[in-house]
């Protein structure tokens, strides 16, 4: 099984169970945080208008 983000083979059992490498998991977690922040600000903008 390979990491869907960087396409490298997943070596550790944890990575295989999660289906993603630890580095990319951290990256995605940060991206999701940003997305959530954007969504919140976007929703606030909508409600203000
Ligand atoms: Zn990866």
mmCIF file of the protein (N, C-alpha, C, O) and its ligand, coordinates in Angstrom:
data_MODEL
# 
_entry.id   MODEL 
# 
loop_
_entity.id 
_entity.type 
_entity.pdbx_number_of_molecules 
1 polymer     1 
2 non-polymer 1 
# 
_entity_poly.entity_id                      1 
_entity_poly.type                           'polypeptide(L)' 
_entity_poly.nstd_linkage                   no 
_entity_poly.nstd_monomer                   no 
_entity_poly.pdbx_seq_one_letter_code       
;(UNK)(UNK)(UNK)(UNK)(UNK)(UNK)(UNK)(UNK)(UNK)(UNK)(UNK)(UNK)(UNK)(UNK)(UNK)(UNK)
(UNK)(UNK)(UNK)(UNK)(UNK)(UNK)(UNK)(UNK)(UNK)(UNK)(UNK)(UNK)(UNK)(UNK)(UNK)(UNK)
(UNK)(UNK)(UNK)(UNK)(UNK)(UNK)(UNK)(UNK)(UNK)(UNK)(UNK)(UNK)(UNK)(UNK)(UNK)(UNK)
(UNK)
;
_entity_poly.pdbx_seq_one_letter_code_can   XXXXXXXXXXXXXXXXXXXXXXXXXXXXXXXXXXXXXXXXXXXXXXXXX 
_entity_poly.pdbx_strand_id                 A 
# 
loop_
_entity_poly_seq.entity_id 
_entity_poly_seq.num 
_entity_poly_seq.mon_id 
_entity_poly_seq.hetero 
1 1  UNK n 
1 2  UNK n 
1 3  UNK n 
1 4  UNK n 
1 5  UNK n 
1 6  UNK n 
1 7  UNK n 
1 8  UNK n 
1 9  UNK n 
1 10 UNK n 
1 11 UNK n 
1 12 UNK n 
1 13 UNK n 
1 14 UNK n 
1 15 UNK n 
1 16 UNK n 
1 17 UNK n 
1 18 UNK n 
1 19 UNK n 
1 20 UNK n 
1 21 UNK n 
1 22 UNK n 
1 23 UNK n 
1 24 UNK n 
1 25 UNK n 
1 26 UNK n 
1 27 UNK n 
1 28 UNK n 
1 29 UNK n 
1 30 UNK n 
1 31 UNK n 
1 32 UNK n 
1 33 UNK n 
1 34 UNK n 
1 35 UNK n 
1 36 UNK n 
1 37 UNK n 
1 38 UNK n 
1 39 UNK n 
1 40 UNK n 
1 41 UNK n 
1 42 UNK n 
1 43 UNK n 
1 44 UNK n 
1 45 UNK n 
1 46 UNK n 
1 47 UNK n 
1 48 UNK n 
1 49 UNK n 
# 
loop_
_struct_asym.id 
_struct_asym.entity_id 
A 1 
B 2 
# 
loop_
_chem_comp.id 
_chem_comp.type 
_chem_comp.mon_nstd_flag 
UNK 'L-peptide linking' . 
ZN  non-polymer         . 
# 
_pdbx_entity_nonpoly.entity_id   2 
_pdbx_entity_nonpoly.name        ? 
_pdbx_entity_nonpoly.comp_id     ZN 
# 
_pdbx_nonpoly_scheme.asym_id         B 
_pdbx_nonpoly_scheme.entity_id       2 
_pdbx_nonpoly_scheme.mon_id          ZN 
_pdbx_nonpoly_scheme.ndb_seq_num     1 
_pdbx_nonpoly_scheme.pdb_seq_num     101 
_pdbx_nonpoly_scheme.auth_seq_num    101 
_pdbx_nonpoly_scheme.pdb_mon_id      ZN 
_pdbx_nonpoly_scheme.auth_mon_id     ZN 
_pdbx_nonpoly_scheme.pdb_strand_id   A 
_pdbx_nonpoly_scheme.pdb_ins_code    . 
# 
loop_
_atom_site.group_PDB 
_atom_site.id 
_atom_site.type_symbol 
_atom_site.label_atom_id 
_atom_site.label_alt_id 
_atom_site.label_comp_id 
_atom_site.label_asym_id 
_atom_site.label_entity_id 
_atom_site.label_seq_id 
_atom_site.pdbx_PDB_ins_code 
_atom_site.Cartn_x 
_atom_site.Cartn_y 
_atom_site.Cartn_z 
_atom_site.occupancy 
_atom_site.B_iso_or_equiv 
_atom_site.pdbx_formal_charge 
_atom_site.auth_seq_id 
_atom_site.auth_comp_id 
_atom_site.auth_asym_id 
_atom_site.auth_atom_id 
_atom_site.pdbx_PDB_model_num 
ATOM   1   N  N  . UNK A 1 1  ? 0.843   -1.196 0.000  1.00 0.00 ? 1   UNK A N  1 
ATOM   2   C  CA . UNK A 1 1  ? 0.000   0.000  0.000  1.00 0.00 ? 1   UNK A CA 1 
ATOM   3   C  C  . UNK A 1 1  ? 0.881   1.249  0.000  1.00 0.00 ? 1   UNK A C  1 
ATOM   4   O  O  . UNK A 1 1  ? 1.879   1.315  0.716  1.00 0.00 ? 1   UNK A O  1 
ATOM   5   N  N  . UNK A 1 2  ? 0.503   2.228  -0.803 1.00 0.00 ? 2   UNK A N  1 
ATOM   6   C  CA . UNK A 1 2  ? 1.284   3.459  -0.877 1.00 0.00 ? 2   UNK A CA 1 
ATOM   7   C  C  . UNK A 1 2  ? 0.507   4.623  -0.294 1.00 0.00 ? 2   UNK A C  1 
ATOM   8   O  O  . UNK A 1 2  ? -0.723  4.613  -0.235 1.00 0.00 ? 2   UNK A O  1 
ATOM   9   N  N  . UNK A 1 3  ? 1.253   5.622  0.131  1.00 0.00 ? 3   UNK A N  1 
ATOM   10  C  CA . UNK A 1 3  ? 0.624   6.837  0.620  1.00 0.00 ? 3   UNK A CA 1 
ATOM   11  C  C  . UNK A 1 3  ? -0.053  7.542  -0.558 1.00 0.00 ? 3   UNK A C  1 
ATOM   12  O  O  . UNK A 1 3  ? 0.593   7.771  -1.580 1.00 0.00 ? 3   UNK A O  1 
ATOM   13  N  N  . UNK A 1 4  ? -1.323  7.888  -0.440 1.00 0.00 ? 4   UNK A N  1 
ATOM   14  C  CA . UNK A 1 4  ? -2.047  8.515  -1.552 1.00 0.00 ? 4   UNK A CA 1 
ATOM   15  C  C  . UNK A 1 4  ? -1.554  9.929  -1.840 1.00 0.00 ? 4   UNK A C  1 
ATOM   16  O  O  . UNK A 1 4  ? -1.817  10.468 -2.915 1.00 0.00 ? 4   UNK A O  1 
ATOM   17  N  N  . UNK A 1 5  ? -0.851  10.529 -0.905 1.00 0.00 ? 5   UNK A N  1 
ATOM   18  C  CA . UNK A 1 5  ? -0.399  11.908 -1.093 1.00 0.00 ? 5   UNK A CA 1 
ATOM   19  C  C  . UNK A 1 5  ? 0.935   11.942 -1.803 1.00 0.00 ? 5   UNK A C  1 
ATOM   20  O  O  . UNK A 1 5  ? 1.063   12.582 -2.847 1.00 0.00 ? 5   UNK A O  1 
ATOM   21  N  N  . UNK A 1 6  ? 1.945   11.257 -1.252 1.00 0.00 ? 6   UNK A N  1 
ATOM   22  C  CA . UNK A 1 6  ? 3.290   11.323 -1.825 1.00 0.00 ? 6   UNK A CA 1 
ATOM   23  C  C  . UNK A 1 6  ? 3.627   10.052 -2.591 1.00 0.00 ? 6   UNK A C  1 
ATOM   24  O  O  . UNK A 1 6  ? 4.693   9.961  -3.200 1.00 0.00 ? 6   UNK A O  1 
ATOM   25  N  N  . UNK A 1 7  ? 2.731   9.071  -2.568 1.00 0.00 ? 7   UNK A N  1 
ATOM   26  C  CA . UNK A 1 7  ? 2.890   7.844  -3.353 1.00 0.00 ? 7   UNK A CA 1 
ATOM   27  C  C  . UNK A 1 7  ? 4.074   7.008  -2.889 1.00 0.00 ? 7   UNK A C  1 
ATOM   28  O  O  . UNK A 1 7  ? 4.561   6.162  -3.639 1.00 0.00 ? 7   UNK A O  1 
ATOM   29  N  N  . UNK A 1 8  ? 4.545   7.230  -1.668 1.00 0.00 ? 8   UNK A N  1 
ATOM   30  C  CA . UNK A 1 8  ? 5.614   6.398  -1.148 1.00 0.00 ? 8   UNK A CA 1 
ATOM   31  C  C  . UNK A 1 8  ? 5.002   5.200  -0.435 1.00 0.00 ? 8   UNK A C  1 
ATOM   32  O  O  . UNK A 1 8  ? 3.894   5.295  0.093  1.00 0.00 ? 8   UNK A O  1 
ATOM   33  N  N  . UNK A 1 9  ? 5.710   4.072  -0.414 1.00 0.00 ? 9   UNK A N  1 
ATOM   34  C  CA . UNK A 1 9  ? 5.179   2.899  0.280  1.00 0.00 ? 9   UNK A CA 1 
ATOM   35  C  C  . UNK A 1 9  ? 5.072   3.133  1.777  1.00 0.00 ? 9   UNK A C  1 
ATOM   36  O  O  . UNK A 1 9  ? 5.987   3.669  2.402  1.00 0.00 ? 9   UNK A O  1 
ATOM   37  N  N  . UNK A 1 10 ? 3.947   2.728  2.342  1.00 0.00 ? 10  UNK A N  1 
ATOM   38  C  CA . UNK A 1 10 ? 3.753   2.870  3.785  1.00 0.00 ? 10  UNK A CA 1 
ATOM   39  C  C  . UNK A 1 10 ? 4.449   1.711  4.476  1.00 0.00 ? 10  UNK A C  1 
ATOM   40  O  O  . UNK A 1 10 ? 4.199   0.544  4.174  1.00 0.00 ? 10  UNK A O  1 
ATOM   41  N  N  . UNK A 1 11 ? 5.322   2.053  5.405  1.00 0.00 ? 11  UNK A N  1 
ATOM   42  C  CA . UNK A 1 11 ? 6.130   1.010  6.044  1.00 0.00 ? 11  UNK A CA 1 
ATOM   43  C  C  . UNK A 1 11 ? 5.577   0.607  7.402  1.00 0.00 ? 11  UNK A C  1 
ATOM   44  O  O  . UNK A 1 11 ? 5.501   -0.584 7.706  1.00 0.00 ? 11  UNK A O  1 
ATOM   45  N  N  . UNK A 1 12 ? 5.190   1.575  8.224  1.00 0.00 ? 12  UNK A N  1 
ATOM   46  C  CA . UNK A 1 12 ? 4.762   1.234  9.575  1.00 0.00 ? 12  UNK A CA 1 
ATOM   47  C  C  . UNK A 1 12 ? 3.312   0.769  9.576  1.00 0.00 ? 12  UNK A C  1 
ATOM   48  O  O  . UNK A 1 12 ? 2.514   1.163  8.726  1.00 0.00 ? 12  UNK A O  1 
ATOM   49  N  N  . UNK A 1 13 ? 2.990   -0.079 10.550 1.00 0.00 ? 13  UNK A N  1 
ATOM   50  C  CA . UNK A 1 13 ? 1.611   -0.584 10.643 1.00 0.00 ? 13  UNK A CA 1 
ATOM   51  C  C  . UNK A 1 13 ? 0.624   0.553  10.857 1.00 0.00 ? 13  UNK A C  1 
ATOM   52  O  O  . UNK A 1 13 ? -0.480  0.534  10.313 1.00 0.00 ? 13  UNK A O  1 
ATOM   53  N  N  . UNK A 1 14 ? 1.020   1.541  11.649 1.00 0.00 ? 14  UNK A N  1 
ATOM   54  C  CA . UNK A 1 14 ? 0.126   2.667  11.915 1.00 0.00 ? 14  UNK A CA 1 
ATOM   55  C  C  . UNK A 1 14 ? -0.210  3.400  10.619 1.00 0.00 ? 14  UNK A C  1 
ATOM   56  O  O  . UNK A 1 14 ? -1.360  3.766  10.373 1.00 0.00 ? 14  UNK A O  1 
ATOM   57  N  N  . UNK A 1 15 ? 0.815   3.605  9.800  1.00 0.00 ? 15  UNK A N  1 
ATOM   58  C  CA . UNK A 1 15 ? 0.591   4.309  8.544  1.00 0.00 ? 15  UNK A CA 1 
ATOM   59  C  C  . UNK A 1 15 ? -0.344  3.512  7.645  1.00 0.00 ? 15  UNK A C  1 
ATOM   60  O  O  . UNK A 1 15 ? -1.231  4.072  7.000  1.00 0.00 ? 15  UNK A O  1 
ATOM   61  N  N  . UNK A 1 16 ? -0.139  2.215  7.610  1.00 0.00 ? 16  UNK A N  1 
ATOM   62  C  CA . UNK A 1 16 ? -0.979  1.357  6.768  1.00 0.00 ? 16  UNK A CA 1 
ATOM   63  C  C  . UNK A 1 16 ? -2.419  1.369  7.285  1.00 0.00 ? 16  UNK A C  1 
ATOM   64  O  O  . UNK A 1 16 ? -3.370  1.425  6.505  1.00 0.00 ? 16  UNK A O  1 
ATOM   65  N  N  . UNK A 1 17 ? -2.564  1.318  8.601  1.00 0.00 ? 17  UNK A N  1 
ATOM   66  C  CA . UNK A 1 17 ? -3.913  1.333  9.181  1.00 0.00 ? 17  UNK A CA 1 
ATOM   67  C  C  . UNK A 1 17 ? -4.620  2.641  8.852  1.00 0.00 ? 17  UNK A C  1 
ATOM   68  O  O  . UNK A 1 17 ? -5.814  2.658  8.555  1.00 0.00 ? 17  UNK A O  1 
ATOM   69  N  N  . UNK A 1 18 ? -3.861  3.742  8.910  1.00 0.00 ? 18  UNK A N  1 
ATOM   70  C  CA . UNK A 1 18 ? -4.464  5.054  8.624  1.00 0.00 ? 18  UNK A CA 1 
ATOM   71  C  C  . UNK A 1 18 ? -4.553  5.317  7.132  1.00 0.00 ? 18  UNK A C  1 
ATOM   72  O  O  . UNK A 1 18 ? -5.303  6.184  6.684  1.00 0.00 ? 18  UNK A O  1 
ATOM   73  N  N  . UNK A 1 19 ? -3.767  4.546  6.358  1.00 0.00 ? 19  UNK A N  1 
ATOM   74  C  CA . UNK A 1 19 ? -3.794  4.722  4.911  1.00 0.00 ? 19  UNK A CA 1 
ATOM   75  C  C  . UNK A 1 19 ? -3.057  5.969  4.475  1.00 0.00 ? 19  UNK A C  1 
ATOM   76  O  O  . UNK A 1 19 ? -3.302  6.478  3.381  1.00 0.00 ? 19  UNK A O  1 
ATOM   77  N  N  . UNK A 1 20 ? -2.159  6.473  5.306  1.00 0.00 ? 20  UNK A N  1 
ATOM   78  C  CA . UNK A 1 20 ? -1.413  7.680  4.949  1.00 0.00 ? 20  UNK A CA 1 
ATOM   79  C  C  . UNK A 1 20 ? -0.142  7.740  5.773  1.00 0.00 ? 20  UNK A C  1 
ATOM   80  O  O  . UNK A 1 20 ? -0.120  7.283  6.916  1.00 0.00 ? 20  UNK A O  1 
ATOM   81  N  N  . UNK A 1 21 ? 0.906   8.293  5.211  1.00 0.00 ? 21  UNK A N  1 
ATOM   82  C  CA . UNK A 1 21 ? 2.166   8.416  5.919  1.00 0.00 ? 21  UNK A CA 1 
ATOM   83  C  C  . UNK A 1 21 ? 2.081   9.476  7.011  1.00 0.00 ? 21  UNK A C  1 
ATOM   84  O  O  . UNK A 1 21 ? 1.236   10.370 6.947  1.00 0.00 ? 21  UNK A O  1 
ATOM   85  N  N  . UNK A 1 22 ? 2.950   9.381  8.011  1.00 0.00 ? 22  UNK A N  1 
ATOM   86  C  CA . UNK A 1 22 ? 2.890   10.314 9.142  1.00 0.00 ? 22  UNK A CA 1 
ATOM   87  C  C  . UNK A 1 22 ? 3.142   11.755 8.722  1.00 0.00 ? 22  UNK A C  1 
ATOM   88  O  O  . UNK A 1 22 ? 2.508   12.673 9.242  1.00 0.00 ? 22  UNK A O  1 
ATOM   89  N  N  . UNK A 1 23 ? 4.063   11.960 7.785  1.00 0.00 ? 23  UNK A N  1 
ATOM   90  C  CA . UNK A 1 23 ? 4.363   13.329 7.346  1.00 0.00 ? 23  UNK A CA 1 
ATOM   91  C  C  . UNK A 1 23 ? 3.159   13.924 6.626  1.00 0.00 ? 23  UNK A C  1 
ATOM   92  O  O  . UNK A 1 23 ? 2.768   15.063 6.882  1.00 0.00 ? 23  UNK A O  1 
ATOM   93  N  N  . UNK A 1 24 ? 2.580   13.141 5.725  1.00 0.00 ? 24  UNK A N  1 
ATOM   94  C  CA . UNK A 1 24 ? 1.441   13.633 4.960  1.00 0.00 ? 24  UNK A CA 1 
ATOM   95  C  C  . UNK A 1 24 ? 0.217   13.771 5.868  1.00 0.00 ? 24  UNK A C  1 
ATOM   96  O  O  . UNK A 1 24 ? -0.612  14.656 5.657  1.00 0.00 ? 24  UNK A O  1 
ATOM   97  N  N  . UNK A 1 25 ? 0.104   12.928 6.849  1.00 0.00 ? 25  UNK A N  1 
ATOM   98  C  CA . UNK A 1 25 ? -1.011  13.055 7.787  1.00 0.00 ? 25  UNK A CA 1 
ATOM   99  C  C  . UNK A 1 25 ? -0.923  14.410 8.490  1.00 0.00 ? 25  UNK A C  1 
ATOM   100 O  O  . UNK A 1 25 ? -1.935  15.086 8.676  1.00 0.00 ? 25  UNK A O  1 
ATOM   101 N  N  . UNK A 1 26 ? 0.283   14.799 8.874  1.00 0.00 ? 26  UNK A N  1 
ATOM   102 C  CA . UNK A 1 26 ? 0.468   16.099 9.527  1.00 0.00 ? 26  UNK A CA 1 
ATOM   103 C  C  . UNK A 1 26 ? 0.124   17.223 8.567  1.00 0.00 ? 26  UNK A C  1 
ATOM   104 O  O  . UNK A 1 26 ? -0.522  18.202 8.941  1.00 0.00 ? 26  UNK A O  1 
ATOM   105 N  N  . UNK A 1 27 ? 0.567   17.068 7.318  1.00 0.00 ? 27  UNK A N  1 
ATOM   106 C  CA . UNK A 1 27 ? 0.271   18.098 6.318  1.00 0.00 ? 27  UNK A CA 1 
ATOM   107 C  C  . UNK A 1 27 ? -1.231  18.255 6.147  1.00 0.00 ? 27  UNK A C  1 
ATOM   108 O  O  . UNK A 1 27 ? -1.754  19.370 6.135  1.00 0.00 ? 27  UNK A O  1 
ATOM   109 N  N  . UNK A 1 28 ? -1.918  17.127 6.013  1.00 0.00 ? 28  UNK A N  1 
ATOM   110 C  CA . UNK A 1 28 ? -3.364  17.176 5.794  1.00 0.00 ? 28  UNK A CA 1 
ATOM   111 C  C  . UNK A 1 28 ? -4.071  17.767 7.004  1.00 0.00 ? 28  UNK A C  1 
ATOM   112 O  O  . UNK A 1 28 ? -5.035  18.519 6.862  1.00 0.00 ? 28  UNK A O  1 
ATOM   113 N  N  . UNK A 1 29 ? -3.588  17.424 8.199  1.00 0.00 ? 29  UNK A N  1 
ATOM   114 C  CA . UNK A 1 29 ? -4.199  17.976 9.409  1.00 0.00 ? 29  UNK A CA 1 
ATOM   115 C  C  . UNK A 1 29 ? -4.083  19.489 9.396  1.00 0.00 ? 29  UNK A C  1 
ATOM   116 O  O  . UNK A 1 29 ? -5.020  20.191 9.777  1.00 0.00 ? 29  UNK A O  1 
ATOM   117 N  N  . UNK A 1 30 ? -2.927  19.996 8.956  1.00 0.00 ? 30  UNK A N  1 
ATOM   118 C  CA . UNK A 1 30 ? -2.753  21.450 8.884  1.00 0.00 ? 30  UNK A CA 1 
ATOM   119 C  C  . UNK A 1 30 ? -3.661  22.037 7.816  1.00 0.00 ? 30  UNK A C  1 
ATOM   120 O  O  . UNK A 1 30 ? -4.261  23.094 8.010  1.00 0.00 ? 30  UNK A O  1 
ATOM   121 N  N  . UNK A 1 31 ? -3.758  21.347 6.689  1.00 0.00 ? 31  UNK A N  1 
ATOM   122 C  CA . UNK A 1 31 ? -4.621  21.841 5.613  1.00 0.00 ? 31  UNK A CA 1 
ATOM   123 C  C  . UNK A 1 31 ? -6.068  21.899 6.084  1.00 0.00 ? 31  UNK A C  1 
ATOM   124 O  O  . UNK A 1 31 ? -6.784  22.860 5.802  1.00 0.00 ? 31  UNK A O  1 
ATOM   125 N  N  . UNK A 1 32 ? -6.491  20.863 6.803  1.00 0.00 ? 32  UNK A N  1 
ATOM   126 C  CA . UNK A 1 32 ? -7.878  20.839 7.288  1.00 0.00 ? 32  UNK A CA 1 
ATOM   127 C  C  . UNK A 1 32 ? -8.114  21.986 8.264  1.00 0.00 ? 32  UNK A C  1 
ATOM   128 O  O  . UNK A 1 32 ? -9.174  22.612 8.260  1.00 0.00 ? 32  UNK A O  1 
ATOM   129 N  N  . UNK A 1 33 ? -7.109  22.252 9.105  1.00 0.00 ? 33  UNK A N  1 
ATOM   130 C  CA . UNK A 1 33 ? -7.247  23.377 10.035 1.00 0.00 ? 33  UNK A CA 1 
ATOM   131 C  C  . UNK A 1 33 ? -7.460  24.665 9.262  1.00 0.00 ? 33  UNK A C  1 
ATOM   132 O  O  . UNK A 1 33 ? -8.315  25.477 9.616  1.00 0.00 ? 33  UNK A O  1 
ATOM   133 N  N  . UNK A 1 34 ? -6.676  24.851 8.197  1.00 0.00 ? 34  UNK A N  1 
ATOM   134 C  CA . UNK A 1 34 ? -6.814  26.055 7.383  1.00 0.00 ? 34  UNK A CA 1 
ATOM   135 C  C  . UNK A 1 34 ? -8.192  26.092 6.738  1.00 0.00 ? 34  UNK A C  1 
ATOM   136 O  O  . UNK A 1 34 ? -8.845  27.135 6.701  1.00 0.00 ? 34  UNK A O  1 
ATOM   137 N  N  . UNK A 1 35 ? -8.632  24.929 6.223  1.00 0.00 ? 35  UNK A N  1 
ATOM   138 C  CA . UNK A 1 35 ? -9.951  24.878 5.586  1.00 0.00 ? 35  UNK A CA 1 
ATOM   139 C  C  . UNK A 1 35 ? -11.034 25.261 6.580  1.00 0.00 ? 35  UNK A C  1 
ATOM   140 O  O  . UNK A 1 35 ? -11.954 26.011 6.256  1.00 0.00 ? 35  UNK A O  1 
ATOM   141 N  N  . UNK A 1 36 ? -10.916 24.744 7.780  1.00 0.00 ? 36  UNK A N  1 
ATOM   142 C  CA . UNK A 1 36 ? -11.913 25.069 8.799  1.00 0.00 ? 36  UNK A CA 1 
ATOM   143 C  C  . UNK A 1 36 ? -11.907 26.564 9.105  1.00 0.00 ? 36  UNK A C  1 
ATOM   144 O  O  . UNK A 1 36 ? -12.959 27.184 9.263  1.00 0.00 ? 36  UNK A O  1 
ATOM   145 N  N  . UNK A 1 37 ? -10.701 27.130 9.186  1.00 0.00 ? 37  UNK A N  1 
ATOM   146 C  CA . UNK A 1 37 ? -10.620 28.565 9.449  1.00 0.00 ? 37  UNK A CA 1 
ATOM   147 C  C  . UNK A 1 37 ? -11.271 29.341 8.318  1.00 0.00 ? 37  UNK A C  1 
ATOM   148 O  O  . UNK A 1 37 ? -12.015 30.293 8.551  1.00 0.00 ? 37  UNK A O  1 
ATOM   149 N  N  . UNK A 1 38 ? -10.984 28.924 7.087  1.00 0.00 ? 38  UNK A N  1 
ATOM   150 C  CA . UNK A 1 38 ? -11.565 29.611 5.937  1.00 0.00 ? 38  UNK A CA 1 
ATOM   151 C  C  . UNK A 1 38 ? -13.078 29.478 5.937  1.00 0.00 ? 38  UNK A C  1 
ATOM   152 O  O  . UNK A 1 38 ? -13.797 30.436 5.657  1.00 0.00 ? 38  UNK A O  1 
ATOM   153 N  N  . UNK A 1 39 ? -13.559 28.261 6.259  1.00 0.00 ? 39  UNK A N  1 
ATOM   154 C  CA . UNK A 1 39 ? -15.003 28.043 6.258  1.00 0.00 ? 39  UNK A CA 1 
ATOM   155 C  C  . UNK A 1 39 ? -15.673 28.920 7.310  1.00 0.00 ? 39  UNK A C  1 
ATOM   156 O  O  . UNK A 1 39 ? -16.738 29.490 7.073  1.00 0.00 ? 39  UNK A O  1 
ATOM   157 N  N  . UNK A 1 40 ? -15.044 29.020 8.461  1.00 0.00 ? 40  UNK A N  1 
ATOM   158 C  CA . UNK A 1 40 ? -15.626 29.823 9.530  1.00 0.00 ? 40  UNK A CA 1 
ATOM   159 C  C  . UNK A 1 40 ? -15.697 31.288 9.099  1.00 0.00 ? 40  UNK A C  1 
ATOM   160 O  O  . UNK A 1 40 ? -16.715 31.957 9.274  1.00 0.00 ? 40  UNK A O  1 
ATOM   161 N  N  . UNK A 1 41 ? -14.579 31.770 8.527  1.00 0.00 ? 41  UNK A N  1 
ATOM   162 C  CA . UNK A 1 41 ? -14.569 33.171 8.117  1.00 0.00 ? 41  UNK A CA 1 
ATOM   163 C  C  . UNK A 1 41 ? -15.569 33.378 6.971  1.00 0.00 ? 41  UNK A C  1 
ATOM   164 O  O  . UNK A 1 41 ? -16.241 34.407 6.895  1.00 0.00 ? 41  UNK A O  1 
ATOM   165 N  N  . UNK A 1 42 ? -15.653 32.376 6.081  1.00 0.00 ? 42  UNK A N  1 
ATOM   166 C  CA . UNK A 1 42 ? -16.582 32.482 4.961  1.00 0.00 ? 42  UNK A CA 1 
ATOM   167 C  C  . UNK A 1 42 ? -18.024 32.529 5.469  1.00 0.00 ? 42  UNK A C  1 
ATOM   168 O  O  . UNK A 1 42 ? -18.837 33.324 4.998  1.00 0.00 ? 42  UNK A O  1 
ATOM   169 N  N  . UNK A 1 43 ? -18.321 31.669 6.430  1.00 0.00 ? 43  UNK A N  1 
ATOM   170 C  CA . UNK A 1 43 ? -19.679 31.662 6.980  1.00 0.00 ? 43  UNK A CA 1 
ATOM   171 C  C  . UNK A 1 43 ? -19.990 32.990 7.673  1.00 0.00 ? 43  UNK A C  1 
ATOM   172 O  O  . UNK A 1 43 ? -21.101 33.511 7.579  1.00 0.00 ? 43  UNK A O  1 
ATOM   173 N  N  . UNK A 1 44 ? -18.989 33.520 8.366  1.00 0.00 ? 44  UNK A N  1 
ATOM   174 C  CA . UNK A 1 44 ? -19.195 34.791 9.038  1.00 0.00 ? 44  UNK A CA 1 
ATOM   175 C  C  . UNK A 1 44 ? -19.485 35.895 8.025  1.00 0.00 ? 44  UNK A C  1 
ATOM   176 O  O  . UNK A 1 44 ? -20.345 36.748 8.244  1.00 0.00 ? 44  UNK A O  1 
ATOM   177 N  N  . UNK A 1 45 ? -18.749 35.863 6.913  1.00 0.00 ? 45  UNK A N  1 
ATOM   178 C  CA . UNK A 1 45 ? -18.969 36.871 5.885  1.00 0.00 ? 45  UNK A CA 1 
ATOM   179 C  C  . UNK A 1 45 ? -20.390 36.757 5.346  1.00 0.00 ? 45  UNK A C  1 
ATOM   180 O  O  . UNK A 1 45 ? -21.063 37.764 5.127  1.00 0.00 ? 45  UNK A O  1 
ATOM   181 N  N  . UNK A 1 46 ? -20.838 35.530 5.136  1.00 0.00 ? 46  UNK A N  1 
ATOM   182 C  CA . UNK A 1 46 ? -22.194 35.343 4.599  1.00 0.00 ? 46  UNK A CA 1 
ATOM   183 C  C  . UNK A 1 46 ? -23.239 35.854 5.581  1.00 0.00 ? 46  UNK A C  1 
ATOM   184 O  O  . UNK A 1 46 ? -24.183 36.539 5.189  1.00 0.00 ? 46  UNK A O  1 
ATOM   185 N  N  . UNK A 1 47 ? -23.070 35.523 6.848  1.00 0.00 ? 47  UNK A N  1 
ATOM   186 C  CA . UNK A 1 47 ? -24.087 35.903 7.822  1.00 0.00 ? 47  UNK A CA 1 
ATOM   187 C  C  . UNK A 1 47 ? -24.122 37.420 8.008  1.00 0.00 ? 47  UNK A C  1 
ATOM   188 O  O  . UNK A 1 47 ? -25.165 37.995 8.322  1.00 0.00 ? 47  UNK A O  1 
ATOM   189 N  N  . UNK A 1 48 ? -22.955 38.065 7.809  1.00 0.00 ? 48  UNK A N  1 
ATOM   190 C  CA . UNK A 1 48 ? -22.939 39.521 7.962  1.00 0.00 ? 48  UNK A CA 1 
ATOM   191 C  C  . UNK A 1 48 ? -23.701 40.198 6.825  1.00 0.00 ? 48  UNK A C  1 
ATOM   192 O  O  . UNK A 1 48 ? -24.292 41.263 7.002  1.00 0.00 ? 48  UNK A O  1 
ATOM   193 N  N  . UNK A 1 49 ? -23.676 39.557 5.651  1.00 0.00 ? 49  UNK A N  1 
ATOM   194 C  CA . UNK A 1 49 ? -24.407 40.143 4.527  1.00 0.00 ? 49  UNK A CA 1 
ATOM   195 C  C  . UNK A 1 49 ? -25.837 39.659 4.535  1.00 0.00 ? 49  UNK A C  1 
ATOM   196 O  O  . UNK A 1 49 ? -26.622 40.039 3.666  1.00 0.00 ? 49  UNK A O  1 
HETATM 197 ZN ZN . ZN  B 2 .  ? 2.877   10.496 2.074  1.00 0.00 ? 101 ZN  A ZN 1 
# 
